[in-house]
Amino acid sequence: MSPRLTALDALHRALGATMTDFAGWDMPLRYGSEREEHLAVRTKAGLFDLSHMGEITVSGPQAGELLDHALVGFISALGVLRARYTMICREDGGILDDLIVYRTADDEYMVVANASNAQVVLDALTERAAGFDAVVRDDRDAYALLAVQGPAANAILSSVTDADLPGLKYYALLPATVAGKQVWLARTGYTGEDGFEIFCTPADAEHLWHALTEAGAPHGLVPAGLSCRDTLRLEAGMPLYGHELDTSLTPFDAGLGRVVRFDKTTNGGDFVGREALEAAAAQAEAKAPRKLVGLVSEGKRVPRAEYAVVDAEGNPIGRITSGAPSPTLGKPIAIAYLDAAHAAPGTAVAVDVRGKHEPVEVVALPFYKRAR
C-alpha cells in the first residue's frame, strides 16, 4: 500500500525535503540540516506539517461521560476551549496511546491520536461508545495540522491573526482567523518551546503555510521536519509512543501516573483499566521496580533505542528507549528504563554500544526546560 500524502506533499518536495514513510504517511524528515532546524526552533521558530496526526471527534449529550469511561483522564471536567494530555489504556492497564483531548464545545471534543495508533484509538472509542448517547467520528481527512514552535512563534502568529494570543493559555484553543482562513488555534506543541498548532481544512493548508512562511521570514522561521521534532521532544523529556510508551507499560511505569484520575464522578467512577491501574499505582507507591530516567554521555558514541544499560560489573540494569546527539547540550543524551536501584540522578552507569561500554550519568528529566 502506498503511503498517504498530506495536502502539503508537493510543497515539501519543492523545498527539497528528504521524505520518509512514517506510520503510513509520506512525511518530511528534514529540509536541510536537522541540527540547524532544531536550533532554529530553540532560538527562533520552526514551521511543521503534522497532518499525519489522527483527529477523532466525539460529540453528543454523553460525549464527556464516554471519554471518562474510555480514557484515564477526567475529561468531562475539562473546561470548554481547554485541552488535556491523557491516555487510552487496555483493561490490563497497558497504554494503547497517549492523546491530547480538546473540548471544542459543551458536548463536543476533538481527540488527537498519534498517527501510528489513530485507527486503534478510533476502533477502541467506537467500541467503548456502546450504551452512551454519543457519536464517534473519524475526522482524519477533515483536518490538516500545522505547527509554529519557538520563541518567535507569538510574534509570527500575531502578524497574521487578530486572535487574543496573549490571552490564549497553554493547553487552550480558540476558533480563529489566521491569514484569512478559519482554523482552530491551540497553544500546544511537542518541542519544549512555546508555540501554536493550527487545525485547518486540507484545502487551506498551502495558503496558511505560505502566509506563515512570509510572516516568519523576519523572525528566522524555517521549515522543520520530523527528525528535529524528535530531538526537540527528547531534550524536553517528552515520551514517544513505541519508545517510552507501549501496551506492556502502564502510565505509572512511565512516571506519568498523574494523568490517571481515580476521582472521576461520572460512570460511578469506573473506566477501562481502572482495576489494573489501581494495582499499578499501589506498586509504584510502594517501590517502583524501574524508573524512566535521562542519561548524558561525555563521549561521542550515541546511545540508541534498545541498547542495554549496564552497571559497573557489566550486569544489565535497563534499556535505552530513545537516544540522539543533543544539539542544545552538545553531547549525546538518552532516555532509559533503569532498575530503581540505579536510577538516582548522579549515578554512573554505562551503555553497551556495539560491545563497548560507554560511560553515562543518570540525570533527572527533562534535559532542557525553556526559560519562562
Disulfide bonds with the S-S distance in Angstrom:
none
